[in-house]
Amino acid sequence: MEASIKSLLAEKEELAMQLTNSLLEMEEENAIQCAREKASIEAIEEKRKLYNSQITSLSEKLSEES
């Protein structure tokens, strides 16, 4: 009986460690995904600024030609 309890406790500890490791892996994957999304948003924002600048420049040129 005591051996069975020790075995169950050891199994419980092992499962707890596996769960902890899985949660840590999920958290790491989430952090990586968030970093990727942030980088994408920043790149899109930079392109938006560039395109707005180009539109402004072209609009000014068109106004000068009119």
CHARMM-style PDB file with segment names, atoms N, HN, CA, C and O in Angstrom:
ATOM      1  N   MET     1       0.818  -1.198   0.000  1.00  0.00      PROA
ATOM      2  CA  MET     1       0.000   0.000   0.000  1.00  0.00      PROA
ATOM      3  C   MET     1       0.863   1.264   0.000  1.00  0.00      PROA
ATOM      4  O   MET     1       0.620   2.196  -0.766  1.00  0.00      PROA
ATOM      5  N   GLU     2       1.870   1.278   0.867  1.00  0.00      PROA
ATOM      6  HN  GLU     2       2.068   0.521   1.489  1.00  0.00      PROA
ATOM      7  CA  GLU     2       2.753   2.444   0.955  1.00  0.00      PROA
ATOM      8  C   GLU     2       3.523   2.643  -0.345  1.00  0.00      PROA
ATOM      9  O   GLU     2       3.739   3.775  -0.778  1.00  0.00      PROA
ATOM     10  N   ALA     3       3.931   1.554  -0.957  1.00  0.00      PROA
ATOM     11  HN  ALA     3       3.756   0.635  -0.605  1.00  0.00      PROA
ATOM     12  CA  ALA     3       4.647   1.640  -2.236  1.00  0.00      PROA
ATOM     13  C   ALA     3       3.734   2.213  -3.311  1.00  0.00      PROA
ATOM     14  O   ALA     3       4.175   2.982  -4.164  1.00  0.00      PROA
ATOM     15  N   SER     4       2.474   1.840  -3.267  1.00  0.00      PROA
ATOM     16  HN  SER     4       2.115   1.215  -2.574  1.00  0.00      PROA
ATOM     17  CA  SER     4       1.501   2.344  -4.231  1.00  0.00      PROA
ATOM     18  C   SER     4       1.300   3.849  -4.058  1.00  0.00      PROA
ATOM     19  O   SER     4       1.212   4.587  -5.040  1.00  0.00      PROA
ATOM     20  N   ILE     5       1.227   4.294  -2.814  1.00  0.00      PROA
ATOM     21  HN  ILE     5       1.298   3.694  -2.017  1.00  0.00      PROA
ATOM     22  CA  ILE     5       1.072   5.729  -2.541  1.00  0.00      PROA
ATOM     23  C   ILE     5       2.297   6.495  -3.019  1.00  0.00      PROA
ATOM     24  O   ILE     5       2.170   7.554  -3.634  1.00  0.00      PROA
ATOM     25  N   LYS     6       3.485   5.963  -2.739  1.00  0.00      PROA
ATOM     26  HN  LYS     6       3.589   5.103  -2.239  1.00  0.00      PROA
ATOM     27  CA  LYS     6       4.718   6.616  -3.190  1.00  0.00      PROA
ATOM     28  C   LYS     6       4.761   6.691  -4.708  1.00  0.00      PROA
ATOM     29  O   LYS     6       5.181   7.696  -5.282  1.00  0.00      PROA
ATOM     30  N   SER     7       4.322   5.620  -5.346  1.00  0.00      PROA
ATOM     31  HN  SER     7       3.981   4.804  -4.880  1.00  0.00      PROA
ATOM     32  CA  SER     7       4.297   5.585  -6.807  1.00  0.00      PROA
ATOM     33  C   SER     7       3.333   6.636  -7.356  1.00  0.00      PROA
ATOM     34  O   SER     7       3.648   7.335  -8.318  1.00  0.00      PROA
ATOM     35  N   LEU     8       2.167   6.739  -6.741  1.00  0.00      PROA
ATOM     36  HN  LEU     8       1.912   6.170  -5.959  1.00  0.00      PROA
ATOM     37  CA  LEU     8       1.185   7.733  -7.178  1.00  0.00      PROA
ATOM     38  C   LEU     8       1.692   9.159  -6.949  1.00  0.00      PROA
ATOM     39  O   LEU     8       1.476  10.037  -7.784  1.00  0.00      PROA
ATOM     40  N   LEU     9       2.358   9.386  -5.833  1.00  0.00      PROA
ATOM     41  HN  LEU     9       2.534   8.673  -5.154  1.00  0.00      PROA
ATOM     42  CA  LEU     9       2.922  10.711  -5.561  1.00  0.00      PROA
ATOM     43  C   LEU     9       4.007  11.065  -6.576  1.00  0.00      PROA
ATOM     44  O   LEU     9       4.089  12.200  -7.044  1.00  0.00      PROA
ATOM     45  N   ALA    10       4.825  10.090  -6.903  1.00  0.00      PROA
ATOM     46  HN  ALA    10       4.759   9.167  -6.523  1.00  0.00      PROA
ATOM     47  CA  ALA    10       5.872  10.323  -7.899  1.00  0.00      PROA
ATOM     48  C   ALA    10       5.251  10.624  -9.259  1.00  0.00      PROA
ATOM     49  O   ALA    10       5.714  11.509  -9.980  1.00  0.00      PROA
ATOM     50  N   GLU    11       4.200   9.884  -9.605  1.00  0.00      PROA
ATOM     51  HN  GLU    11       3.824   9.166  -9.019  1.00  0.00      PROA
ATOM     52  CA  GLU    11       3.511  10.119 -10.874  1.00  0.00      PROA
ATOM     53  C   GLU    11       2.866  11.507 -10.880  1.00  0.00      PROA
ATOM     54  O   GLU    11       2.903  12.215 -11.886  1.00  0.00      PROA
ATOM     55  N   LYS    12       2.278  11.881  -9.747  1.00  0.00      PROA
ATOM     56  HN  LYS    12       2.248  11.305  -8.930  1.00  0.00      PROA
ATOM     57  CA  LYS    12       1.654  13.205  -9.630  1.00  0.00      PROA
ATOM     58  C   LYS    12       2.701  14.306  -9.830  1.00  0.00      PROA
ATOM     59  O   LYS    12       2.456  15.279 -10.543  1.00  0.00      PROA
ATOM     60  N   GLU    13       3.854  14.148  -9.204  1.00  0.00      PROA
ATOM     61  HN  GLU    13       4.053  13.357  -8.624  1.00  0.00      PROA
ATOM     62  CA  GLU    13       4.926  15.134  -9.354  1.00  0.00      PROA
ATOM     63  C   GLU    13       5.412  15.207 -10.798  1.00  0.00      PROA
ATOM     64  O   GLU    13       5.676  16.293 -11.316  1.00  0.00      PROA
ATOM     65  N   GLU    14       5.528  14.063 -11.437  1.00  0.00      PROA
ATOM     66  HN  GLU    14       5.313  13.182 -11.017  1.00  0.00      PROA
ATOM     67  CA  GLU    14       5.965  14.019 -12.836  1.00  0.00      PROA
ATOM     68  C   GLU    14       4.950  14.723 -13.735  1.00  0.00      PROA
ATOM     69  O   GLU    14       5.324  15.496 -14.617  1.00  0.00      PROA
ATOM     70  N   LEU    15       3.678  14.456 -13.511  1.00  0.00      PROA
ATOM     71  HN  LEU    15       3.374  13.828 -12.794  1.00  0.00      PROA
ATOM     72  CA  LEU    15       2.633  15.104 -14.306  1.00  0.00      PROA
ATOM     73  C   LEU    15       2.611  16.615 -14.064  1.00  0.00      PROA
ATOM     74  O   LEU    15       2.389  17.393 -14.992  1.00  0.00      PROA
ATOM     75  N   ALA    16       2.839  17.020 -12.829  1.00  0.00      PROA
ATOM     76  HN  ALA    16       3.020  16.388 -12.075  1.00  0.00      PROA
ATOM     77  CA  ALA    16       2.888  18.449 -12.515  1.00  0.00      PROA
ATOM     78  C   ALA    16       4.052  19.116 -13.245  1.00  0.00      PROA
ATOM     79  O   ALA    16       3.920  20.230 -13.751  1.00  0.00      PROA
ATOM     80  N   MET    17       5.190  18.426 -13.294  1.00  0.00      PROA
ATOM     81  HN  MET    17       5.297  17.520 -12.883  1.00  0.00      PROA
ATOM     82  CA  MET    17       6.352  18.968 -14.015  1.00  0.00      PROA
ATOM     83  C   MET    17       6.066  19.059 -15.509  1.00  0.00      PROA
ATOM     84  O   MET    17       6.426  20.046 -16.151  1.00  0.00      PROA
ATOM     85  N   GLN    18       5.427  18.044 -16.061  1.00  0.00      PROA
ATOM     86  HN  GLN    18       5.135  17.242 -15.539  1.00  0.00      PROA
ATOM     87  CA  GLN    18       5.083  18.058 -17.486  1.00  0.00      PROA
ATOM     88  C   GLN    18       4.122  19.201 -17.793  1.00  0.00      PROA
ATOM     89  O   GLN    18       4.263  19.889 -18.804  1.00  0.00      PROA
ATOM     90  N   LEU    19       3.151  19.396 -16.916  1.00  0.00      PROA
ATOM     91  HN  LEU    19       3.037  18.837 -16.095  1.00  0.00      PROA
ATOM     92  CA  LEU    19       2.194  20.487 -17.098  1.00  0.00      PROA
ATOM     93  C   LEU    19       2.907  21.833 -17.035  1.00  0.00      PROA
ATOM     94  O   LEU    19       2.659  22.710 -17.863  1.00  0.00      PROA
ATOM     95  N   THR    20       3.782  21.993 -16.064  1.00  0.00      PROA
ATOM     96  HN  THR    20       3.983  21.280 -15.392  1.00  0.00      PROA
ATOM     97  CA  THR    20       4.536  23.239 -15.930  1.00  0.00      PROA
ATOM     98  C   THR    20       5.376  23.496 -17.172  1.00  0.00      PROA
ATOM     99  O   THR    20       5.408  24.614 -17.685  1.00  0.00      PROA
ATOM    100  N   ASN    21       6.049  22.470 -17.650  1.00  0.00      PROA
ATOM    101  HN  ASN    21       6.023  21.562 -17.233  1.00  0.00      PROA
ATOM    102  CA  ASN    21       6.871  22.624 -18.858  1.00  0.00      PROA
ATOM    103  C   ASN    21       6.019  22.983 -20.070  1.00  0.00      PROA
ATOM    104  O   ASN    21       6.403  23.828 -20.879  1.00  0.00      PROA
ATOM    105  N   SER    22       4.868  22.343 -20.189  1.00  0.00      PROA
ATOM    106  HN  SER    22       4.556  21.657 -19.532  1.00  0.00      PROA
ATOM    107  CA  SER    22       3.971  22.642 -21.312  1.00  0.00      PROA
ATOM    108  C   SER    22       3.475  24.078 -21.245  1.00  0.00      PROA
ATOM    109  O   SER    22       3.414  24.766 -22.264  1.00  0.00      PROA
ATOM    110  N   LEU    23       3.123  24.527 -20.056  1.00  0.00      PROA
ATOM    111  HN  LEU    23       3.173  23.968 -19.228  1.00  0.00      PROA
ATOM    112  CA  LEU    23       2.662  25.908 -19.894  1.00  0.00      PROA
ATOM    113  C   LEU    23       3.772  26.905 -20.218  1.00  0.00      PROA
ATOM    114  O   LEU    23       3.522  27.938 -20.839  1.00  0.00      PROA
ATOM    115  N   LEU    24       4.985  26.596 -19.802  1.00  0.00      PROA
ATOM    116  HN  LEU    24       5.188  25.757 -19.297  1.00  0.00      PROA
ATOM    117  CA  LEU    24       6.116  27.471 -20.118  1.00  0.00      PROA
ATOM    118  C   LEU    24       6.371  27.523 -21.621  1.00  0.00      PROA
ATOM    119  O   LEU    24       6.658  28.588 -22.168  1.00  0.00      PROA
ATOM    120  N   GLU    25       6.268  26.381 -22.287  1.00  0.00      PROA
ATOM    121  HN  GLU    25       6.035  25.515 -21.844  1.00  0.00      PROA
ATOM    122  CA  GLU    25       6.437  26.343 -23.741  1.00  0.00      PROA
ATOM    123  C   GLU    25       5.358  27.167 -24.437  1.00  0.00      PROA
ATOM    124  O   GLU    25       5.637  27.901 -25.386  1.00  0.00      PROA
ATOM    125  N   MET    26       4.119  27.036 -23.953  1.00  0.00      PROA
ATOM    126  HN  MET    26       3.893  26.440 -23.183  1.00  0.00      PROA
ATOM    127  CA  MET    26       3.029  27.807 -24.547  1.00  0.00      PROA
ATOM    128  C   MET    26       3.256  29.305 -24.346  1.00  0.00      PROA
ATOM    129  O   MET    26       3.010  30.102 -25.251  1.00  0.00      PROA
ATOM    130  N   GLU    27       3.722  29.678 -23.171  1.00  0.00      PROA
ATOM    131  HN  GLU    27       3.922  29.030 -22.436  1.00  0.00      PROA
ATOM    132  CA  GLU    27       3.986  31.089 -22.884  1.00  0.00      PROA
ATOM    133  C   GLU    27       5.101  31.616 -23.781  1.00  0.00      PROA
ATOM    134  O   GLU    27       5.029  32.742 -24.274  1.00  0.00      PROA
ATOM    135  N   GLU    28       6.126  30.801 -23.988  1.00  0.00      PROA
ATOM    136  HN  GLU    28       6.184  29.886 -23.588  1.00  0.00      PROA
ATOM    137  CA  GLU    28       7.225  31.199 -24.869  1.00  0.00      PROA
ATOM    138  C   GLU    28       6.736  31.372 -26.307  1.00  0.00      PROA
ATOM    139  O   GLU    28       7.088  32.344 -26.975  1.00  0.00      PROA
ATOM    140  N   GLU    29       5.932  30.434 -26.773  1.00  0.00      PROA
ATOM    141  HN  GLU    29       5.645  29.644 -26.230  1.00  0.00      PROA
ATOM    142  CA  GLU    29       5.383  30.529 -28.130  1.00  0.00      PROA
ATOM    143  C   GLU    29       4.505  31.771 -28.273  1.00  0.00      PROA
ATOM    144  O   GLU    29       4.527  32.441 -29.306  1.00  0.00      PROA
ATOM    145  N   ASN    30       3.740  32.069 -27.235  1.00  0.00      PROA
ATOM    146  HN  ASN    30       3.722  31.525 -26.396  1.00  0.00      PROA
ATOM    147  CA  ASN    30       2.887  33.257 -27.249  1.00  0.00      PROA
ATOM    148  C   ASN    30       3.740  34.525 -27.315  1.00  0.00      PROA
ATOM    149  O   ASN    30       3.413  35.456 -28.051  1.00  0.00      PROA
ATOM    150  N   ALA    31       4.817  34.562 -26.556  1.00  0.00      PROA
ATOM    151  HN  ALA    31       5.083  33.806 -25.958  1.00  0.00      PROA
ATOM    152  CA  ALA    31       5.703  35.729 -26.570  1.00  0.00      PROA
ATOM    153  C   ALA    31       6.343  35.910 -27.946  1.00  0.00      PROA
ATOM    154  O   ALA    31       6.470  37.034 -28.430  1.00  0.00      PROA
ATOM    155  N   ILE    32       6.741  34.811 -28.571  1.00  0.00      PROA
ATOM    156  HN  ILE    32       6.637  33.897 -28.178  1.00  0.00      PROA
ATOM    157  CA  ILE    32       7.332  34.878 -29.913  1.00  0.00      PROA
ATOM    158  C   ILE    32       6.310  35.395 -30.907  1.00  0.00      PROA
ATOM    159  O   ILE    32       6.628  36.246 -31.739  1.00  0.00      PROA
ATOM    160  N   GLN    33       5.078  34.888 -30.831  1.00  0.00      PROA
ATOM    161  HN  GLN    33       4.820  34.197 -30.156  1.00  0.00      PROA
ATOM    162  CA  GLN    33       4.019  35.334 -31.743  1.00  0.00      PROA
ATOM    163  C   GLN    33       3.719  36.817 -31.541  1.00  0.00      PROA
ATOM    164  O   GLN    33       3.531  37.553 -32.510  1.00  0.00      PROA
ATOM    165  N   CYS    34       3.674  37.249 -30.299  1.00  0.00      PROA
ATOM    166  HN  CYS    34       3.827  36.652 -29.512  1.00  0.00      PROA
ATOM    167  CA  CYS    34       3.425  38.671 -30.015  1.00  0.00      PROA
ATOM    168  C   CYS    34       4.539  39.539 -30.587  1.00  0.00      PROA
ATOM    169  O   CYS    34       4.275  40.611 -31.133  1.00  0.00      PROA
ATOM    170  N   ALA    35       5.772  39.085 -30.467  1.00  0.00      PROA
ATOM    171  HN  ALA    35       5.987  38.215 -30.024  1.00  0.00      PROA
ATOM    172  CA  ALA    35       6.901  39.841 -31.015  1.00  0.00      PROA
ATOM    173  C   ALA    35       6.807  39.924 -32.534  1.00  0.00      PROA
ATOM    174  O   ALA    35       7.084  40.970 -33.121  1.00  0.00      PROA
ATOM    175  N   ARG    36       6.417  38.826 -33.169  1.00  0.00      PROA
ATOM    176  HN  ARG    36       6.192  37.976 -32.692  1.00  0.00      PROA
ATOM    177  CA  ARG    36       6.244  38.830 -34.630  1.00  0.00      PROA
ATOM    178  C   ARG    36       5.145  39.804 -35.041  1.00  0.00      PROA
ATOM    179  O   ARG    36       5.305  40.577 -35.985  1.00  0.00      PROA
ATOM    180  N   GLU    37       4.031  39.755 -34.319  1.00  0.00      PROA
ATOM    181  HN  GLU    37       3.901  39.127 -33.552  1.00  0.00      PROA
ATOM    182  CA  GLU    37       2.917  40.646 -34.638  1.00  0.00      PROA
ATOM    183  C   GLU    37       3.317  42.108 -34.453  1.00  0.00      PROA
ATOM    184  O   GLU    37       2.964  42.962 -35.267  1.00  0.00      PROA
ATOM    185  N   LYS    38       4.047  42.388 -33.391  1.00  0.00      PROA
ATOM    186  HN  LYS    38       4.334  41.695 -32.730  1.00  0.00      PROA
ATOM    187  CA  LYS    38       4.498  43.762 -33.139  1.00  0.00      PROA
ATOM    188  C   LYS    38       5.416  44.227 -34.263  1.00  0.00      PROA
ATOM    189  O   LYS    38       5.290  45.354 -34.743  1.00  0.00      PROA
ATOM    190  N   ALA    39       6.330  43.372 -34.682  1.00  0.00      PROA
ATOM    191  HN  ALA    39       6.432  42.457 -34.292  1.00  0.00      PROA
ATOM    192  CA  ALA    39       7.242  43.725 -35.775  1.00  0.00      PROA
ATOM    193  C   ALA    39       6.462  43.970 -37.063  1.00  0.00      PROA
ATOM    194  O   ALA    39       6.781  44.891 -37.816  1.00  0.00      PROA
ATOM    195  N   SER    40       5.449  43.158 -37.318  1.00  0.00      PROA
ATOM    196  HN  SER    40       5.190  42.410 -36.707  1.00  0.00      PROA
ATOM    197  CA  SER    40       4.625  43.340 -38.520  1.00  0.00      PROA
ATOM    198  C   SER    40       3.872  44.661 -38.465  1.00  0.00      PROA
ATOM    199  O   SER    40       3.811  45.388 -39.457  1.00  0.00      PROA
ATOM    200  N   ILE    41       3.306  44.967 -37.319  1.00  0.00      PROA
ATOM    201  HN  ILE    41       3.356  44.376 -36.513  1.00  0.00      PROA
ATOM    202  CA  ILE    41       2.575  46.225 -37.160  1.00  0.00      PROA
ATOM    203  C   ILE    41       3.508  47.410 -37.363  1.00  0.00      PROA
ATOM    204  O   ILE    41       3.139  48.387 -38.014  1.00  0.00      PROA
ATOM    205  N   GLU    42       4.709  47.328 -36.813  1.00  0.00      PROA
ATOM    206  HN  GLU    42       5.009  46.534 -36.284  1.00  0.00      PROA
ATOM    207  CA  GLU    42       5.677  48.414 -36.980  1.00  0.00      PROA
ATOM    208  C   GLU    42       6.076  48.574 -38.444  1.00  0.00      PROA
ATOM    209  O   GLU    42       6.214  49.696 -38.931  1.00  0.00      PROA
ATOM    210  N   ALA    43       6.260  47.468 -39.139  1.00  0.00      PROA
ATOM    211  HN  ALA    43       6.148  46.557 -38.744  1.00  0.00      PROA
ATOM    212  CA  ALA    43       6.617  47.534 -40.561  1.00  0.00      PROA
ATOM    213  C   ALA    43       5.478  48.144 -41.373  1.00  0.00      PROA
ATOM    214  O   ALA    43       5.712  48.952 -42.272  1.00  0.00      PROA
ATOM    215  N   ILE    44       4.257  47.759 -41.056  1.00  0.00      PROA
ATOM    216  HN  ILE    44       4.067  47.103 -40.326  1.00  0.00      PROA
ATOM    217  CA  ILE    44       3.093  48.325 -41.750  1.00  0.00      PROA
ATOM    218  C   ILE    44       3.002  49.822 -41.485  1.00  0.00      PROA
ATOM    219  O   ILE    44       2.715  50.597 -42.397  1.00  0.00      PROA
ATOM    220  N   GLU    45       3.243  50.227 -40.259  1.00  0.00      PROA
ATOM    221  HN  GLU    45       3.477  49.597 -39.519  1.00  0.00      PROA
ATOM    222  CA  GLU    45       3.200  51.650 -39.913  1.00  0.00      PROA
ATOM    223  C   GLU    45       4.267  52.436 -40.679  1.00  0.00      PROA
ATOM    224  O   GLU    45       4.004  53.541 -41.152  1.00  0.00      PROA
ATOM    225  N   GLU    46       5.450  51.873 -40.798  1.00  0.00      PROA
ATOM    226  HN  GLU    46       5.663  50.975 -40.413  1.00  0.00      PROA
ATOM    227  CA  GLU    46       6.509  52.545 -41.560  1.00  0.00      PROA
ATOM    228  C   GLU    46       6.123  52.685 -43.031  1.00  0.00      PROA
ATOM    229  O   GLU    46       6.355  53.730 -43.640  1.00  0.00      PROA
ATOM    230  N   LYS    47       5.538  51.639 -43.598  1.00  0.00      PROA
ATOM    231  HN  LYS    47       5.350  50.790 -43.103  1.00  0.00      PROA
ATOM    232  CA  LYS    47       5.089  51.715 -44.995  1.00  0.00      PROA
ATOM    233  C   LYS    47       3.991  52.756 -45.146  1.00  0.00      PROA
ATOM    234  O   LYS    47       3.968  53.501 -46.125  1.00  0.00      PROA
ATOM    235  N   ARG    48       3.080  52.809 -44.177  1.00  0.00      PROA
ATOM    236  HN  ARG    48       3.099  52.203 -43.381  1.00  0.00      PROA
ATOM    237  CA  ARG    48       2.010  53.796 -44.219  1.00  0.00      PROA
ATOM    238  C   ARG    48       2.586  55.210 -44.232  1.00  0.00      PROA
ATOM    239  O   ARG    48       2.144  56.062 -45.004  1.00  0.00      PROA
ATOM    240  N   LYS    49       3.567  55.451 -43.378  1.00  0.00      PROA
ATOM    241  HN  LYS    49       3.925  54.759 -42.752  1.00  0.00      PROA
ATOM    242  CA  LYS    49       4.206  56.771 -43.338  1.00  0.00      PROA
ATOM    243  C   LYS    49       4.877  57.087 -44.670  1.00  0.00      PROA
ATOM    244  O   LYS    49       4.770  58.203 -45.179  1.00  0.00      PROA
ATOM    245  N   LEU    50       5.563  56.103 -45.227  1.00  0.00      PROA
ATOM    246  HN  LEU    50       5.650  55.197 -44.813  1.00  0.00      PROA
ATOM    247  CA  LEU    50       6.237  56.298 -46.510  1.00  0.00      PROA
ATOM    248  C   LEU    50       5.222  56.603 -47.603  1.00  0.00      PROA
ATOM    249  O   LEU    50       5.406  57.539 -48.382  1.00  0.00      PROA
ATOM    250  N   TYR    51       4.154  55.817 -47.663  1.00  0.00      PROA
ATOM    251  HN  TYR    51       4.005  55.057 -47.031  1.00  0.00      PROA
ATOM    252  CA  TYR    51       3.135  56.033 -48.691  1.00  0.00      PROA
ATOM    253  C   TYR    51       2.456  57.388 -48.520  1.00  0.00      PROA
ATOM    254  O   TYR    51       2.187  58.077 -49.505  1.00  0.00      PROA
ATOM    255  N   ASN    52       2.180  57.769 -47.286  1.00  0.00      PROA
ATOM    256  HN  ASN    52       2.398  57.210 -46.486  1.00  0.00      PROA
ATOM    257  CA  ASN    52       1.577  59.083 -47.052  1.00  0.00      PROA
ATOM    258  C   ASN    52       2.506  60.199 -47.509  1.00  0.00      PROA
ATOM    259  O   ASN    52       2.065  61.192 -48.087  1.00  0.00      PROA
ATOM    260  N   SER    53       3.778  60.027 -47.247  1.00  0.00      PROA
ATOM    261  HN  SER    53       4.136  59.220 -46.778  1.00  0.00      PROA
ATOM    262  CA  SER    53       4.762  61.014 -47.686  1.00  0.00      PROA
ATOM    263  C   SER    53       4.798  61.096 -49.207  1.00  0.00      PROA
ATOM    264  O   SER    53       4.850  62.188 -49.774  1.00  0.00      PROA
ATOM    265  N   GLN    54       4.772  59.955 -49.857  1.00  0.00      PROA
ATOM    266  HN  GLN    54       4.730  59.068 -49.397  1.00  0.00      PROA
ATOM    267  CA  GLN    54       4.781  59.936 -51.321  1.00  0.00      PROA
ATOM    268  C   GLN    54       3.509  60.558 -51.889  1.00  0.00      PROA
ATOM    269  O   GLN    54       3.559  61.286 -52.880  1.00  0.00      PROA
ATOM    270  N   ILE    55       2.382  60.276 -51.268  1.00  0.00      PROA
ATOM    271  HN  ILE    55       2.341  59.685 -50.462  1.00  0.00      PROA
ATOM    272  CA  ILE    55       1.115  60.860 -51.724  1.00  0.00      PROA
ATOM    273  C   ILE    55       1.150  62.373 -51.568  1.00  0.00      PROA
ATOM    274  O   ILE    55       0.725  63.103 -52.463  1.00  0.00      PROA
ATOM    275  N   THR    56       1.651  62.839 -50.443  1.00  0.00      PROA
ATOM    276  HN  THR    56       1.996  62.245 -49.716  1.00  0.00      PROA
ATOM    277  CA  THR    56       1.752  64.280 -50.211  1.00  0.00      PROA
ATOM    278  C   THR    56       2.653  64.923 -51.249  1.00  0.00      PROA
ATOM    279  O   THR    56       2.326  65.972 -51.805  1.00  0.00      PROA
ATOM    280  N   SER    57       3.775  64.296 -51.504  1.00  0.00      PROA
ATOM    281  HN  SER    57       4.041  63.444 -51.053  1.00  0.00      PROA
ATOM    282  CA  SER    57       4.715  64.829 -52.492  1.00  0.00      PROA
ATOM    283  C   SER    57       4.085  64.883 -53.879  1.00  0.00      PROA
ATOM    284  O   SER    57       4.203  65.888 -54.579  1.00  0.00      PROA
ATOM    285  N   LEU    58       3.424  63.816 -54.270  1.00  0.00      PROA
ATOM    286  HN  LEU    58       3.328  62.999 -53.701  1.00  0.00      PROA
ATOM    287  CA  LEU    58       2.773  63.789 -55.583  1.00  0.00      PROA
ATOM    288  C   LEU    58       1.640  64.810 -55.659  1.00  0.00      PROA
ATOM    289  O   LEU    58       1.449  65.451 -56.693  1.00  0.00      PROA
ATOM    290  N   SER    59       0.901  64.961 -54.585  1.00  0.00      PROA
ATOM    291  HN  SER    59       1.056  64.440 -53.745  1.00  0.00      PROA
ATOM    292  CA  SER    59      -0.182  65.947 -54.560  1.00  0.00      PROA
ATOM    293  C   SER    59       0.367  67.357 -54.724  1.00  0.00      PROA
ATOM    294  O   SER    59      -0.208  68.179 -55.437  1.00  0.00      PROA
ATOM    295  N   GLU    60       1.482  67.628 -54.059  1.00  0.00      PROA
ATOM    296  HN  GLU    60       1.949  66.960 -53.479  1.00  0.00      PROA
ATOM    297  CA  GLU    60       2.105  68.947 -54.183  1.00  0.00      PROA
ATOM    298  C   GLU    60       2.586  69.187 -55.607  1.00  0.00      PROA
ATOM    299  O   GLU    60       2.431  70.287 -56.137  1.00  0.00      PROA
ATOM    300  N   LYS    61       3.164  68.172 -56.226  1.00  0.00      PROA
ATOM    301  HN  LYS    61       3.290  67.278 -55.795  1.00  0.00      PROA
ATOM    302  CA  LYS    61       3.625  68.311 -57.609  1.00  0.00      PROA
ATOM    303  C   LYS    61       2.449  68.562 -58.546  1.00  0.00      PROA
ATOM    304  O   LYS    61       2.537  69.391 -59.452  1.00  0.00      PROA
ATOM    305  N   LEU    62       1.351  67.846 -58.328  1.00  0.00      PROA
ATOM    306  HN  LEU    62       1.279  67.172 -57.592  1.00  0.00      PROA
ATOM    307  CA  LEU    62       0.165  68.042 -59.158  1.00  0.00      PROA
ATOM    308  C   LEU    62      -0.405  69.450 -58.968  1.00  0.00      PROA
ATOM    309  O   LEU    62      -0.863  70.072 -59.926  1.00  0.00      PROA
ATOM    310  N   SER    63      -0.376  69.942 -57.745  1.00  0.00      PROA
ATOM    311  HN  SER    63      -0.004  69.436 -56.966  1.00  0.00      PROA
ATOM    312  CA  SER    63      -0.877  71.289 -57.472  1.00  0.00      PROA
ATOM    313  C   SER    63      -0.017  72.338 -58.158  1.00  0.00      PROA
ATOM    314  O   SER    63      -0.529  73.339 -58.660  1.00  0.00      PROA
ATOM    315  N   GLU    64       1.282  72.109 -58.178  1.00  0.00      PROA
ATOM    316  HN  GLU    64       1.698  71.296 -57.770  1.00  0.00      PROA
ATOM    317  CA  GLU    64       2.198  73.053 -58.828  1.00  0.00      PROA
ATOM    318  C   GLU    64       1.979  73.083 -60.333  1.00  0.00      PROA
ATOM    319  O   GLU    64       2.122  74.129 -60.966  1.00  0.00      PROA
ATOM    320  N   GLU    65       1.634  71.944 -60.901  1.00  0.00      PROA
ATOM    321  HN  GLU    65       1.517  71.094 -60.387  1.00  0.00      PROA
ATOM    322  CA  GLU    65       1.441  71.859 -62.348  1.00  0.00      PROA
ATOM    323  C   GLU    65       0.109  72.472 -62.774  1.00  0.00      PROA
ATOM    324  O   GLU    65      -0.064  72.830 -63.939  1.00  0.00      PROA
ATOM    325  N   SER    66      -0.808  72.590 -61.861  1.00  0.00      PROA
ATOM    326  HN  SER    66      -0.667  72.299 -60.915  1.00  0.00      PROA
ATOM    327  CA  SER    66      -2.137  73.119 -62.211  1.00  0.00      PROA
ATOM    328  C   SER    66      -2.132  74.613 -62.394  1.00  0.00      PROA
ATOM    329  OT1 SER    66      -3.172  75.202 -62.689  1.00  0.00      PROA
TER     330      SER     66
END
